Amino acid sequence: MRHRRVRAKVKGTQAKPRVAIFKSNRHLFIQFINDETGSTILSSKIVSPKKSKMKGSKTEVAAMLGSLLAEKAKESGIKEIVFDRGGFKYHGRVKALAESLRKGGLTF
């Protein structure tokens, strides 16, 4: 229900893609999506920190992933994004990821 309310307000384009987040207890999935064509521009996932090469807490790993994705997005020519938190509350890993994307130079 909450996911549908968020998605109804958020649409991505080629110039301003939607950054969709899905998180489970162990994993974090991020996609840069163009809703006009229904295609994924960029994507990344973090497997559990036990299996990942990135070390630290889940929140710290989410922040590191956000800065890496911000660099990849800049290389692809993306400067602005629309943030889709996927119905998850804006705290913890979601907040850490969003703030690191902002620090990386992307505007929401």
N, C-alpha and C positions, 0 to 999 in steps of 0.2 A: 504494500500500500504506500509506504513512505517513498519507496523507490520510484513508483509511478508518478508521484507528485513532483519529485525532483526532476525526473526525466521529461515531464511535460513542459517544464520551463527552460530546459537547456537543450540547445541545438548547436552542432558544430559544422563548420565549413572548412574548405581547404585552407583559407587564410587564417581562420581562427578555429582550430579543431577542439573537439570535446575531449577532455582528459577523464576517462572513466576508471574508477577504482573498484576492485573487488578484493575484499580481505576475508580470510578465514582465520582460524586460530593459529595456523602455522604459516600460511602463505600470503603473499600480496601480489596482485596482478594489476598492471597499469597499461592502458591503451590510449593512444591519441587517435581519435576517430573522426572521419569526415562523414557526417550524416547525409549530405547531399548525394553521395555515391554509395554510401554504406560500406566504405572501405577503411581499413586500419592503416594509418600512416606510420606509426611507431608503436612498439609494444615492448614490455619487459615484465619479468616476474622475479620474485624472490622466493626461493624455496626456503624451508625452515633454516634458521641460522646454523643449525647443526650440520646441514649439508652444503650450505652456501660458503663461498670464499670470503664474503664480508663477515666480519666478526663484530659482536656487540649485542646489545639488546635489540628487540624487534623494532623499537622506535628509532634507535640510532641507525639501524640498517635501512629503514624507510627513508630517513633523512639523507643518507649516502646515495640511495637509489634516485632520489629526487634531484640531487645535484648532477648525477650522471645523465639522467634523462633531459635535464635542462640544456646540457652541453650538446647532446644529440639533436635536440629540437632546434637549437640555434644553427647547427650545421645544416639542417634540413630547410632552414629559412623560416622557421616558425618563431614569431615574436609574441603573439597574443594567443591565449587559450581560454576556453570555457571549462570551469572545474565542475565535474560531476562526482559528488561524493558517494553516489550510489546508495543513498538512504542511510549511510552510516553517520553517526554523530561526528561532529567536527572536533575531535580531540584525539590524543594518542598518536597512533601511526598515521592517520589521515591528516591531522594537523601538521605533523612533522614533515610529511611528504609535500604538502601544499606550501609550507613556509620555505622549504629548500628549493622548490621550483621558483618561487618568487625571488629568493636570493640569487638563483642562477640567471635571472634576467628576464623571465617570462612574466607578462602582465595578465591579470585575470580580468 
